[in-house]
Amino acid sequence: MVSFTDLFLTSLLAAAGLGSALPPRIGTADQRAGRLTLKQVRNPRSHRAFNPARATYRTFLKYGVPAPDYIKKAVAHIDDEQEKALAKMKRDKGSAAAIPINEVDIAYVTPVTIGTPPQTLMLDLDTGSSDLWVFSSLTPSTQVRGQEIYTPTKSSTSKLLSGHTWSIRYGDGSGSRGSVYTDNFTIGGLEVRSQAVQTALEVSSSFTQEQSLDGLVGLGFSTLNTVRPSSQLTFFDNARPNLDEEVFTADLKYHATGSYDFGFIDSKKYTGNITYTAVQQSPGYWTHSLSGYSVGSGAFQASQISGISDTGTTLLYLPTAIVTAYYRQVQGAQNSQYYGGYVFPCSSTLPTFTFGIEGARFTIPASYINYTRISPTSTTCYGGLQSSSGLGINIFGDVALKAAFVVFSGTNPPRIGFATK
Ligand SMILES: CSc1ccc(CNCCO)cc1
């Protein structure tokens, strides 16, 4: 059977007025004694796409005929087109804003679009969980207070994932549950077709009260997803195969809009080098260790502190011994049962808090730890650093993460990187 390549070459050679001077085939199938059979194999080292004009050019060279100019130009034309095509494939990326939902950065939301035509919602990208759920047309109106909702029946690309349900409870006691659709979903220009979108049939009161938050995008590992009978993949796990780099980055800011990037690391967003450290992905959080800490100008205390980097948790929760060492430096600070944590006079001068990632050091400004007044007229303030003793896990929440540029790397094995900014 004459192959496409043969036909293509013949036609090119014919066009060049060279007839079918195709090179003789190598590798005859003849098994008679005294004859040699050579099996052709693909060159495993050739990563470059096949450029037919280059093959023709070589044929000219092989038969000692100077290749016409247009053949040389054709080689370049095809190389350019292949280069551009490659640049488009596996080059997905996205970049979107991370907007604080109130004046003390209790959470950050990011605009996303769902469905056809696109419905825009503001969702909390949460590395501490792995469900993508939204306020929806199925959420009782008594539980919706100003949130944008996703209405699957208005999307021509929505599909019910029949028989599937979900239910989630977060560390702060909030929660939600519901049904599941798949639909087109984009963040910052990065699209995932048929992303599982979990539609809320019920949300807890703390979600109802957060009127600027329309749901969550879980960016933990998909093993934590609560959809049953079959669990669903996160947006990042769905997008990963098409991303230029298997990463997403968080650049959260203090009382300002930051950003999340997918598929690339923007060198304009950080200074110095990124220091990476190992991630344990079981049971599904971005679990890693700090290499130690220091309070204010005090000496660095080296100690492996295991915890989770969680963009969906507001504060920094560390072992009681570290937290008491910090507040011992704050005149009038106390661990208040009444207020449920460490409080201090708002007029206090707080020390900075520094944490280590391997050999690197990241300092949280005192202002981040002077988190908020107990009430608008109170002179008592609540700390951004609190004890993790009641949680059973240390949580490096937004108070810590906004002091760095953070790279969540979905490579195998996964790792997490921190850089100053
Ligand atoms: C009520 S506002 C709210 C935002 C995010 C979450 C989930 N974050 C915790 C674990 O990452 C819970 C409540």
PDBQT file of the ligand as one rigid body, heavy atoms in Angstrom, charges set to zero:
ROOT
HETATM    1  C1  LIG A 501     -18.356  30.600  56.199  1.00  0.00    +0.000 C 
HETATM    2  S1  LIG A 501     -17.071  31.055  55.232  1.00  0.00    +0.000 SA
HETATM    3  C2  LIG A 501     -16.127  29.596  54.971  1.00  0.00    +0.000 A 
HETATM    4  C3  LIG A 501     -15.159  29.591  53.960  1.00  0.00    +0.000 A 
HETATM    5  C4  LIG A 501     -14.409  28.459  53.734  1.00  0.00    +0.000 A 
HETATM    6  C5  LIG A 501     -14.628  27.334  54.516  1.00  0.00    +0.000 A 
HETATM    7  C6  LIG A 501     -13.809  26.095  54.264  1.00  0.00    +0.000 C 
HETATM    8  N1  LIG A 501     -12.478  26.329  54.764  1.00  0.00    +0.000 N 
HETATM    9  C7  LIG A 501     -12.091  25.512  55.837  1.00  0.00    +0.000 C 
HETATM   10  C8  LIG A 501     -11.152  24.409  55.362  1.00  0.00    +0.000 C 
HETATM   11  O1  LIG A 501     -10.331  24.824  54.359  1.00  0.00    +0.000 OA
HETATM   12  C9  LIG A 501     -15.580  27.342  55.531  1.00  0.00    +0.000 A 
HETATM   13  C10 LIG A 501     -16.338  28.476  55.767  1.00  0.00    +0.000 A 
ENDROOT
TORSDOF 0
